[in-house]
Amino acid sequence: MMFLPRGNPVRQKVNPARINLPEAMRKLRVGAFSGYLRFDAPQGAGVVLFQEGHLISSVFIDKDEIERLIAYDAIAKIFEISILGNAVLNIFRLSTDLVLNIHALLHGRYLQKGQDLSRLDVAKQLEYIQNEGLTACLRIYAEDKTALIFYDQGYALGFFHEGRTELELTADLATSVALLPHAKLDFLEIRSADEIVLADLMESADLGPIWQRTRKLLLEERSRNEETAIRSLEQNREQRREHTLTIFKTIAGNYIGKFGVTQVEKAFTVVGSDLNSESLEKYYVELQRLARLVAGQSKISAMIAEMKKQFSSEH
């Protein structure tokens, strides 16, 4: 899971399948938006980061945290989960400076991950960061809340708390994520703001063709899957029909002999390709009519009762 504090909410719990995302991103560009778009889906989570209207980063991490995509690969994956209709989009505003910190975090390198905070010597961690002069981020998370602490060359830059748009110089102990049960900590080495090379992904490429290509591929895949499902359904129906016919012929042979088998085949033509209660009732009526030529009603009734019982037990 991708843990990020929520900034100032712009839009929340939006279905991105109902939005033309390239057009929406173009409006954020024109509006000089700073912040991030977060996409959550069963497949994983994606983040698109804007600074003053420039799309400076995109990251997608799958639910098992094995696959990690960046730049246009991440955008294509985000478009995919959005078009499929099972994603949720939230948009949060941040300051331009904090956006750079988030950029550094998203592209950071884990030194520790998922550590139980109650078992860690946090003071020792902070001393290590200071002594080594690390540029790093400590991410503390529990339940649905996350807090970040950024350091530049061993010195604390500030805290990013839920609902804020700027780094804060102090932590509010009363609402500290670290005090929540089962709080965990990630320790990441990151780049300082001066080392980050920014590229506007929307300036380098038009996102429209990526959106259209992804949409086209998904629609083609959906069509193929539907065709496969229809063929499979037809095959299953035919197999089910043939299996039922074989059982009915065996039962008829036991009750009224070879002639009964022939009459089953004739009567079964009324069933068609789909076995259902209506078509089977027509079959039973037709079979009774044909079977009266060679058998008495009691034997015919017992034969049909056996057929109904056998069919019911299998379906």
C-alpha contacts under 8 A as a table, 3 or more apart, distances in Angstrom:
res1	aa1	res2	aa2	distance
1	M	44	G	7.27
1	M	45	A	7.07
1	M	61	I	7.68
1	M	63	K	6.30
1	M	64	D	7.88
1	M	65	E	7.05
2	M	45	A	6.50
2	M	61	I	7.31
3	F	141	Y	7.20
3	F	146	T	6.39
4	L	146	T	5.91
4	L	147	A	7.53
5	P	145	K	6.65
5	P	146	T	4.87
5	P	147	A	5.93
5	P	148	L	7.54
5	P	160	F	7.15
5	P	161	H	6.30
5	P	162	E	4.90
5	P	163	G	7.31
6	R	9	P	7.31
6	R	92	F	6.46
6	R	161	H	7.90
6	R	162	E	5.11
6	R	163	G	5.39
6	R	164	R	7.51
7	G	35	G	7.81
7	G	92	F	4.98
7	G	93	R	5.66
7	G	94	L	5.91
7	G	162	E	6.20
7	G	163	G	4.48
7	G	164	R	5.09
7	G	165	T	5.35
8	N	92	F	5.14
8	N	93	R	4.95
8	N	94	L	6.73
8	N	163	G	5.28
8	N	164	R	6.07
8	N	165	T	6.12
9	P	12	Q	6.77
9	P	90	N	7.62
9	P	91	I	6.05
9	P	92	F	4.45
9	P	93	R	6.28
9	P	163	G	7.59
10	V	90	N	7.78
10	V	91	I	5.35
10	V	92	F	5.40
10	V	93	R	6.47
11	R	14	V	7.06
11	R	90	N	5.74
11	R	91	I	5.14
11	R	92	F	7.24
12	Q	89	L	6.50
12	Q	90	N	4.36
12	Q	91	I	6.24
13	K	88	V	5.55
13	K	89	L	5.56
13	K	90	N	5.64
14	V	88	V	5.63
14	V	89	L	4.90
14	V	90	N	6.50
15	N	18	R	5.97
15	N	19	I	7.54
15	N	82	S	7.68
15	N	85	G	7.11
15	N	86	N	7.82
15	N	87	A	6.42
15	N	88	V	5.31
15	N	89	L	6.18
16	P	19	I	5.11
16	P	20	N	7.79
16	P	21	L	7.23
16	P	82	S	5.27
16	P	83	I	7.29
16	P	85	G	7.22
16	P	87	A	6.72
16	P	88	V	6.61
16	P	89	L	6.06
17	A	20	N	7.76
17	A	82	S	5.06
17	A	83	I	4.86
17	A	84	L	6.94
17	A	85	G	5.01
17	A	86	N	7.98
17	A	87	A	7.73
19	I	24	A	7.27
20	N	23	E	5.50
20	N	24	A	6.22
21	L	24	A	4.88
21	L	25	M	6.00
21	L	79	F	7.60
21	L	211	W	7.79
22	P	25	M	5.12
22	P	26	R	6.12
22	P	207	L	5.70
22	P	208	G	5.64
22	P	211	W	7.07
23	E	26	R	4.96
23	E	27	K	6.43
23	E	208	G	7.97
24	A	27	K	5.20
24	A	28	L	6.52
25	M	28	L	4.98
25	M	29	R	6.20
26	R	29	R	4.93
26	R	30	V	6.26
27	K	30	V	5.04
27	K	31	G	6.05
28	L	31	G	4.99
28	L	32	A	6.16
28	L	33	F	5.19
28	L	53	G	5.89
29	R	32	A	5.19
29	R	33	F	6.22
29	R	52	E	7.41
29	R	53	G	3.78
29	R	54	H	6.11
29	R	55	L	7.67
30	V	33	F	7.78
30	V	53	G	6.35
31	G	52	E	7.98
31	G	53	G	6.42
32	A	51	Q	7.37
32	A	52	E	4.21
32	A	53	G	3.69
32	A	54	H	7.38
33	F	50	F	6.31
33	F	51	Q	6.36
33	F	52	E	5.01
33	F	53	G	4.68
33	F	54	H	7.88
33	F	93	R	7.51
34	S	49	L	7.72
34	S	50	F	4.99
34	S	51	Q	4.29
34	S	52	E	4.95
34	S	53	G	6.39
34	S	93	R	5.87
34	S	94	L	5.64
34	S	95	S	6.27
34	S	96	T	5.79
34	S	99	V	6.93
35	G	49	L	6.03
35	G	50	F	5.35
35	G	51	Q	6.51
35	G	91	I	7.53
35	G	92	F	5.59
35	G	93	R	4.22
35	G	94	L	4.44
35	G	95	S	7.04
35	G	96	T	7.62
35	G	99	V	6.14
36	Y	47	V	6.53
36	Y	48	V	5.51
36	Y	49	L	4.44
36	Y	50	F	5.92
36	Y	91	I	5.91
36	Y	92	F	5.53
36	Y	93	R	6.61
36	Y	94	L	7.56
36	Y	99	V	7.97
37	L	47	V	5.57
37	L	48	V	5.07
37	L	49	L	6.53
37	L	89	L	6.84
37	L	90	N	5.85
37	L	91	I	4.50
37	L	92	F	6.55
38	R	45	A	7.25
38	R	46	G	5.79
38	R	47	V	4.61
38	R	48	V	6.61
38	R	89	L	5.61
38	R	90	N	5.23
38	R	91	I	6.28
39	F	45	A	5.52
39	F	46	G	4.99
39	F	47	V	6.31
39	F	78	I	7.10
39	F	82	S	7.93
39	F	87	A	6.20
39	F	88	V	5.54
39	F	89	L	4.67
39	F	90	N	6.69
40	D	44	G	6.24
40	D	45	A	4.54
40	D	46	G	6.61
40	D	87	A	5.36
40	D	88	V	5.23
40	D	89	L	6.67
41	A	44	G	5.39
41	A	45	A	6.13
41	A	81	I	6.81
41	A	86	N	5.91
41	A	87	A	4.35
41	A	88	V	6.51
42	P	63	K	6.94
42	P	86	N	7.40
42	P	87	A	7.59
43	Q	62	D	5.71
43	Q	63	K	5.51
43	Q	81	I	7.55
44	G	60	F	7.20
44	G	61	I	5.68
44	G	62	D	3.97
44	G	63	K	4.16
44	G	64	D	7.74
45	A	60	F	5.71
45	A	61	I	5.58
45	A	62	D	6.40
45	A	63	K	7.21
46	G	58	S	7.26
46	G	59	V	5.51
46	G	60	F	4.09
46	G	61	I	6.37
46	G	74	A	7.25
46	G	78	I	6.12
47	V	58	S	5.57
47	V	59	V	5.36
47	V	60	F	6.49
48	V	55	L	7.21
48	V	57	S	5.96
48	V	58	S	4.38
48	V	59	V	6.68
48	V	75	I	7.83
49	L	55	L	5.86
49	L	56	I	5.87
49	L	57	S	5.11
49	L	58	S	6.10
49	L	99	V	7.28
49	L	103	H	7.38
50	F	53	G	5.76
50	F	54	H	5.28
50	F	55	L	4.52
50	F	56	I	5.77
50	F	57	S	7.29
50	F	99	V	7.35
51	Q	54	H	5.13
51	Q	55	L	6.61
51	Q	56	I	6.71
51	Q	96	T	5.68
51	Q	99	V	6.35
51	Q	100	L	7.96
52	E	96	T	6.72
54	H	200	D	5.32
54	H	201	L	7.63
54	H	202	M	7.24
55	L	58	S	7.87
55	L	199	A	7.76
55	L	200	D	5.09
55	L	201	L	5.50
55	L	202	M	6.04
56	I	198	L	5.92
56	I	199	A	5.60
56	I	200	D	5.05
56	I	201	L	6.22
57	S	70	I	7.53
57	S	71	A	6.18
57	S	103	H	6.81
57	S	200	D	7.99
57	S	201	L	7.41
58	S	70	I	5.55
58	S	71	A	5.05
58	S	72	Y	7.51
58	S	74	A	5.90
58	S	75	I	6.37
59	V	68	R	7.21
59	V	69	L	5.67
59	V	70	I	4.50
59	V	71	A	6.57
59	V	74	A	5.26
59	V	75	I	7.59
59	V	106	L	7.31
60	F	68	R	5.75
60	F	69	L	5.05
60	F	70	I	6.41
60	F	74	A	5.07
60	F	75	I	7.86
60	F	77	K	7.18
60	F	78	I	7.11
61	I	65	E	5.71
61	I	66	I	7.37
61	I	67	E	5.82
61	I	68	R	4.63
61	I	69	L	6.49
62	D	65	E	5.12
62	D	66	I	6.39
62	D	67	E	5.42
62	D	68	R	6.70
63	K	66	I	7.82
64	D	67	E	7.67
65	E	68	R	7.08
69	L	73	D	5.78
69	L	74	A	4.79
70	I	73	D	5.75
70	I	74	A	4.68
70	I	75	I	7.64
71	A	74	A	5.40
71	A	75	I	6.37
71	A	201	L	7.31
72	Y	75	I	4.84
72	Y	76	A	6.05
72	Y	201	L	7.71
73	D	76	A	5.19
73	D	77	K	6.30
74	A	77	K	5.08
74	A	78	I	6.08
75	I	78	I	4.98
75	I	79	F	6.07
76	A	79	F	5.06
76	A	80	E	6.15
76	A	210	I	6.42
76	A	211	W	7.15
76	A	214	T	6.77
77	K	80	E	4.88
77	K	81	I	6.35
78	I	81	I	5.39
78	I	82	S	6.13
79	F	82	S	5.07
79	F	83	I	6.07
79	F	211	W	6.27
79	F	214	T	6.98
80	E	83	I	5.26
80	E	84	L	6.22
80	E	214	T	6.24
80	E	215	R	7.29
80	E	218	L	7.58
81	I	84	L	5.17
81	I	85	G	6.73
81	I	86	N	6.61
81	I	87	A	6.02
82	S	85	G	5.40
82	S	86	N	6.66
82	S	87	A	5.42
82	S	88	V	7.94
83	I	215	R	6.75
84	L	87	A	7.75
84	L	218	L	7.87
93	R	165	T	6.65
94	L	98	L	6.22
94	L	99	V	6.24
94	L	164	R	7.63
94	L	165	T	4.36
94	L	166	E	6.79
95	S	98	L	5.24
95	S	99	V	6.28
95	S	165	T	5.45
95	S	166	E	5.82
96	T	99	V	5.19
96	T	100	L	6.89
97	D	100	L	5.42
97	D	101	N	6.85
97	D	166	E	7.75
98	L	101	N	5.00
98	L	102	I	6.34
98	L	165	T	7.18
98	L	166	E	6.02
98	L	167	L	6.66
99	V	102	I	5.11
99	V	103	H	6.15
100	L	103	H	4.90
100	L	104	A	6.24
100	L	193	A	6.28
101	N	104	A	5.10
101	N	105	L	6.27
101	N	150	F	7.66
101	N	193	A	7.04
102	I	105	L	4.92
102	I	106	L	6.10
103	H	106	L	5.27
103	H	107	H	6.45
104	A	107	H	5.36
104	A	108	G	5.87
104	A	190	I	5.52
104	A	191	R	5.70
104	A	192	S	7.23
104	A	193	A	7.45
104	A	196	I	7.43
105	L	108	G	4.92
105	L	137	C	6.90
105	L	188	L	7.37
105	L	190	I	6.14
107	H	190	I	7.19
108	G	188	L	5.82
108	G	189	E	5.61
108	G	190	I	4.52
108	G	191	R	7.17
109	R	188	L	5.24
109	R	189	E	5.17
109	R	190	I	6.46
110	Y	113	K	6.45
110	Y	186	D	7.26
110	Y	187	F	6.00
110	Y	188	L	4.39
110	Y	189	E	6.40
111	L	186	D	7.76
111	L	187	F	5.41
111	L	188	L	5.39
111	L	189	E	6.69
112	Q	115	Q	6.94
112	Q	185	L	7.82
112	Q	186	D	5.48
112	Q	187	F	4.84
112	Q	188	L	6.89
113	K	185	L	6.53
113	K	186	D	4.37
113	K	187	F	6.30
114	G	184	K	5.48
114	G	185	L	5.46
114	G	186	D	5.59
115	Q	119	R	7.98
115	Q	120	L	7.56
115	Q	184	K	5.24
115	Q	185	L	5.05
115	Q	186	D	6.57
116	D	119	R	5.64
116	D	120	L	6.76
116	D	182	H	6.85
116	D	183	A	6.41
116	D	184	K	4.75
116	D	185	L	6.55
117	L	120	L	5.23
117	L	122	V	7.90
117	L	178	A	7.37
117	L	182	H	7.46
117	L	183	A	5.64
117	L	184	K	4.96
117	L	185	L	5.85
118	S	182	H	7.70
118	S	183	A	7.42
121	D	124	K	5.36
121	D	125	Q	6.54
122	V	125	Q	4.93
122	V	126	L	6.29
123	A	126	L	5.16
123	A	127	E	6.15
124	K	127	E	4.99
124	K	128	Y	6.12
125	Q	128	Y	5.10
125	Q	129	I	6.36
126	L	129	I	5.13
126	L	130	Q	6.27
127	E	130	Q	5.14
127	E	131	N	6.00
128	Y	131	N	5.17
128	Y	132	E	5.94
129	I	132	E	5.38
129	I	133	G	5.85
129	I	134	L	5.19
129	I	135	T	7.85
129	I	136	A	7.63
129	I	151	Y	7.98
129	I	154	G	5.22
130	Q	133	G	5.06
130	Q	134	L	6.69
130	Q	153	Q	7.41
130	Q	154	G	3.95
130	Q	155	Y	6.42
131	N	134	L	7.96
131	N	154	G	6.87
132	E	153	Q	7.92
132	E	154	G	6.74
133	G	152	D	7.59
133	G	153	Q	4.22
133	G	154	G	3.92
133	G	155	Y	7.50
134	L	151	Y	7.07
134	L	152	D	6.52
134	L	153	Q	4.60
134	L	154	G	4.82
134	L	189	E	7.17
135	T	150	F	7.70
135	T	151	Y	5.21
135	T	152	D	4.29
135	T	153	Q	4.69
135	T	154	G	6.20
135	T	189	E	6.08
135	T	190	I	5.72
135	T	191	R	6.37
135	T	192	S	6.27
136	A	150	F	6.00
136	A	151	Y	5.13
136	A	152	D	6.67
136	A	153	Q	7.95
136	A	154	G	7.96
136	A	187	F	7.31
136	A	188	L	5.57
136	A	189	E	4.32
136	A	190	I	5.02
136	A	191	R	7.60
137	C	148	L	6.63
137	C	149	I	5.50
137	C	150	F	4.54
137	C	151	Y	6.14
137	C	187	F	6.09
137	C	188	L	5.29
137	C	189	E	6.46
137	C	190	I	6.85
138	L	148	L	5.72
138	L	149	I	5.09
138	L	150	F	6.62
138	L	185	L	6.79
138	L	186	D	5.81
138	L	187	F	4.87
138	L	188	L	6.51
139	R	146	T	7.05
139	R	147	A	5.92
139	R	148	L	4.64
139	R	149	I	6.56
139	R	185	L	5.53
139	R	186	D	5.00
139	R	187	F	6.51
140	I	146	T	5.72
140	I	147	A	5.28
140	I	148	L	6.35
140	I	177	V	6.69
140	I	178	A	6.43
140	I	183	A	6.74
140	I	184	K	5.66
140	I	185	L	4.60
140	I	186	D	6.60
141	Y	144	D	7.47
141	Y	145	K	5.69
141	Y	146	T	4.28
141	Y	147	A	6.36
141	Y	177	V	6.25
141	Y	178	A	7.27
141	Y	183	A	5.57
141	Y	184	K	5.48
141	Y	185	L	6.57
142	A	145	K	5.59
142	A	146	T	6.64
142	A	177	V	6.42
142	A	178	A	7.68
142	A	180	L	6.32
142	A	181	P	7.09
142	A	182	H	6.31
142	A	183	A	4.55
142	A	184	K	6.41
143	E	183	A	7.91
145	K	162	E	7.00
145	K	177	V	6.57
146	T	161	H	7.22
146	T	162	E	6.73
146	T	177	V	6.57
147	A	159	F	7.08
147	A	160	F	5.73
147	A	161	H	5.07
147	A	162	E	6.70
147	A	177	V	6.56
148	L	159	F	5.62
148	L	160	F	5.02
148	L	161	H	6.86
149	I	156	A	7.42
149	I	157	L	7.51
149	I	158	G	5.86
149	I	159	F	4.62
149	I	160	F	6.46
150	F	156	A	6.00
150	F	157	L	5.39
150	F	158	G	5.78
150	F	159	F	6.60
151	Y	154	G	5.73
151	Y	155	Y	5.20
151	Y	156	A	4.34
151	Y	157	L	5.25
151	Y	158	G	7.51
152	D	155	Y	5.23
152	D	156	A	6.44
152	D	157	L	6.50
152	D	192	S	6.39
157	L	167	L	7.60
157	L	169	L	7.32
158	G	167	L	5.20
158	G	168	E	5.19
158	G	169	L	4.71
158	G	170	T	6.95
159	F	167	L	5.14
159	F	168	E	4.87
159	F	169	L	6.20
159	F	170	T	6.70
159	F	171	A	6.67
160	F	164	R	6.84
160	F	165	T	7.77
160	F	166	E	6.80
160	F	167	L	5.03
160	F	168	E	6.26
161	H	164	R	5.76
161	H	167	L	7.81
161	H	168	E	7.63
164	R	167	L	7.73
168	E	171	A	7.27
171	A	176	S	7.03
172	D	175	T	5.70
172	D	176	S	5.87
173	L	176	S	4.80
175	T	179	L	7.84
176	S	179	L	5.65
176	S	180	L	7.44
177	V	180	L	5.47
177	V	183	A	7.06
178	A	183	A	5.77
178	A	184	K	7.88
179	L	183	A	7.22
180	L	183	A	5.78
191	R	194	D	7.97
191	R	195	E	6.02
191	R	196	I	6.54
192	S	195	E	5.42
192	S	196	I	6.75
193	A	196	I	5.44
199	A	204	S	7.89
200	D	203	E	5.23
200	D	204	S	6.37
201	L	204	S	5.09
201	L	205	A	6.25
202	M	205	A	5.39
202	M	206	D	6.04
202	M	207	L	6.66
203	E	206	D	7.28
206	D	209	P	6.53
206	D	210	I	7.58
207	L	210	I	5.21
207	L	211	W	6.26
208	G	211	W	5.11
208	G	212	Q	6.17
209	P	212	Q	4.97
209	P	213	R	5.81
210	I	213	R	5.17
210	I	214	T	6.00
211	W	214	T	5.25
211	W	215	R	6.05
212	Q	215	R	5.01
212	Q	216	K	6.02
213	R	216	K	5.08
213	R	217	L	6.17
214	T	217	L	5.23
214	T	218	L	6.17
215	R	218	L	5.22
215	R	219	L	6.14
216	K	219	L	5.18
216	K	220	E	6.15
217	L	220	E	5.12
217	L	221	E	6.08
218	L	221	E	4.99
218	L	222	R	6.02
219	L	222	R	5.01
219	L	223	S	6.13
220	E	223	S	5.06
220	E	224	R	6.22
221	E	224	R	5.08
221	E	225	N	6.13
222	R	225	N	5.06
222	R	226	E	6.11
223	S	226	E	5.09
223	S	227	E	6.20
224	R	227	E	5.10
224	R	228	T	6.11
225	N	228	T	5.02
225	N	229	A	6.03
226	E	229	A	4.99
226	E	230	I	6.14
227	E	230	I	5.11
227	E	231	R	6.22
228	T	231	R	5.15
228	T	232	S	6.04
229	A	232	S	5.01
229	A	233	L	6.02
230	I	233	L	5.02
230	I	234	E	6.16
231	R	234	E	5.10
231	R	235	Q	6.12
232	S	235	Q	5.06
232	S	236	N	6.06
233	L	236	N	5.06
233	L	237	R	6.10
234	E	237	R	5.07
234	E	238	E	6.21
235	Q	238	E	5.13
235	Q	239	Q	6.09
236	N	239	Q	5.07
236	N	240	R	5.94
237	R	240	R	5.06
237	R	241	R	6.04
237	R	273	S	6.78
237	R	274	D	6.41
237	R	275	L	7.67
238	E	241	R	5.01
238	E	242	E	6.12
238	E	273	S	6.62
239	Q	242	E	5.19
239	Q	243	H	6.00
240	R	243	H	5.13
240	R	244	T	6.14
240	R	275	L	8.00
241	R	244	T	5.21
241	R	245	L	6.14
241	R	273	S	7.09
241	R	274	D	7.44
241	R	275	L	6.68
242	E	245	L	5.03
242	E	246	T	6.18
243	H	246	T	5.21
243	H	247	I	6.41
244	T	247	I	5.16
244	T	248	F	6.16
244	T	311	F	7.21
245	L	248	F	5.10
245	L	249	K	6.10
245	L	264	V	7.82
245	L	265	E	7.56
245	L	268	F	7.38
246	T	249	K	5.20
246	T	250	T	6.28
247	I	250	T	5.14
247	I	251	I	6.30
247	I	307	M	7.89
248	F	251	I	5.10
248	F	252	A	6.07
248	F	264	V	6.99
248	F	307	M	6.08
249	K	252	A	5.05
249	K	253	G	6.03
249	K	260	G	7.47
249	K	261	V	4.85
249	K	262	T	7.98
249	K	264	V	6.08
249	K	265	E	7.50
250	T	253	G	5.10
250	T	254	N	6.36
250	T	261	V	7.29
251	I	254	N	5.16
251	I	255	Y	6.41
251	I	303	M	6.76
251	I	306	E	7.39
251	I	307	M	6.92
252	A	255	Y	5.17
252	A	256	I	5.78
252	A	257	G	6.61
252	A	258	K	7.95
252	A	260	G	5.12
252	A	261	V	5.57
252	A	264	V	7.16
252	A	303	M	6.52
253	G	256	I	5.57
253	G	257	G	4.17
253	G	258	K	5.54
253	G	259	F	7.67
253	G	260	G	5.77
253	G	261	V	5.54
254	N	257	G	5.98
255	Y	260	G	7.67
255	Y	299	K	6.87
255	Y	300	I	7.83
255	Y	303	M	6.20
256	I	259	F	6.82
256	I	260	G	5.18
256	I	294	V	7.48
256	I	295	A	6.65
256	I	299	K	7.86
257	G	260	G	5.38
257	G	261	V	6.86
258	K	261	V	5.15
258	K	262	T	6.62
259	F	262	T	5.18
259	F	263	Q	6.36
259	F	294	V	7.83
260	G	263	Q	5.02
260	G	264	V	6.21
260	G	291	A	6.62
261	V	264	V	5.17
261	V	265	E	6.48
262	T	265	E	5.25
262	T	266	K	6.43
263	Q	266	K	5.02
263	Q	267	A	6.00
263	Q	287	L	6.59
263	Q	290	L	6.18
263	Q	291	A	6.68
264	V	267	A	5.08
264	V	268	F	5.82
264	V	287	L	6.35
265	E	268	F	5.21
265	E	269	T	6.88
266	K	269	T	5.83
267	A	270	V	6.22
267	A	283	Y	5.60
267	A	284	Y	7.78
267	A	286	E	5.48
267	A	287	L	5.29
267	A	290	L	7.73
268	F	271	V	5.48
268	F	272	G	7.78
268	F	283	Y	5.80
269	T	272	G	6.05
269	T	283	Y	7.95
270	V	279	S	6.82
270	V	282	K	6.80
270	V	283	Y	6.02
271	V	274	D	6.78
271	V	275	L	6.49
271	V	279	S	4.91
271	V	280	L	6.22
271	V	282	K	7.43
271	V	283	Y	6.33
272	G	275	L	7.53
272	G	279	S	7.65
274	D	279	S	7.80
275	L	279	S	6.43
275	L	280	L	6.76
276	N	279	S	5.49
276	N	280	L	6.10
277	S	280	L	5.19
277	S	281	E	6.11
278	E	281	E	5.30
278	E	282	K	6.55
279	S	282	K	5.20
279	S	283	Y	6.32
280	L	283	Y	4.80
280	L	284	Y	6.20
281	E	284	Y	5.11
281	E	285	V	6.29
282	K	285	V	5.20
282	K	286	E	6.19
283	Y	286	E	5.13
283	Y	287	L	5.99
284	Y	287	L	5.04
284	Y	288	Q	6.16
284	Y	304	I	6.88
285	V	288	Q	5.26
285	V	289	R	6.47
286	E	289	R	5.17
286	E	290	L	6.37
287	L	290	L	5.18
287	L	291	A	5.86
288	Q	291	A	5.16
288	Q	292	R	6.21
288	Q	300	I	6.59
289	R	292	R	5.65
289	R	293	L	7.78
290	L	293	L	6.05
291	A	294	V	5.81
291	A	295	A	6.01
291	A	300	I	6.88
292	R	295	A	5.25
292	R	296	G	6.30
292	R	297	Q	7.05
292	R	300	I	7.65
295	A	299	K	6.57
295	A	300	I	6.60
296	G	299	K	5.60
296	G	300	I	6.29
297	Q	300	I	4.96
297	Q	301	S	5.92
298	S	301	S	5.13
298	S	302	A	6.16
299	K	302	A	5.12
299	K	303	M	6.10
300	I	303	M	5.05
300	I	304	I	6.23
301	S	304	I	5.24
301	S	305	A	6.04
302	A	305	A	5.05
302	A	306	E	6.18
303	M	306	E	5.18
303	M	307	M	6.36
304	I	307	M	4.93
304	I	308	K	6.19
305	A	308	K	5.14
305	A	309	K	6.13
306	E	309	K	5.07
306	E	310	Q	6.09
307	M	310	Q	5.17
307	M	311	F	6.06
308	K	311	F	5.15
308	K	312	S	6.00
309	K	312	S	5.16
309	K	313	S	6.19
310	Q	313	S	5.23
310	Q	314	E	6.50
311	F	314	E	5.38
311	F	315	H	6.15
312	S	315	H	5.20
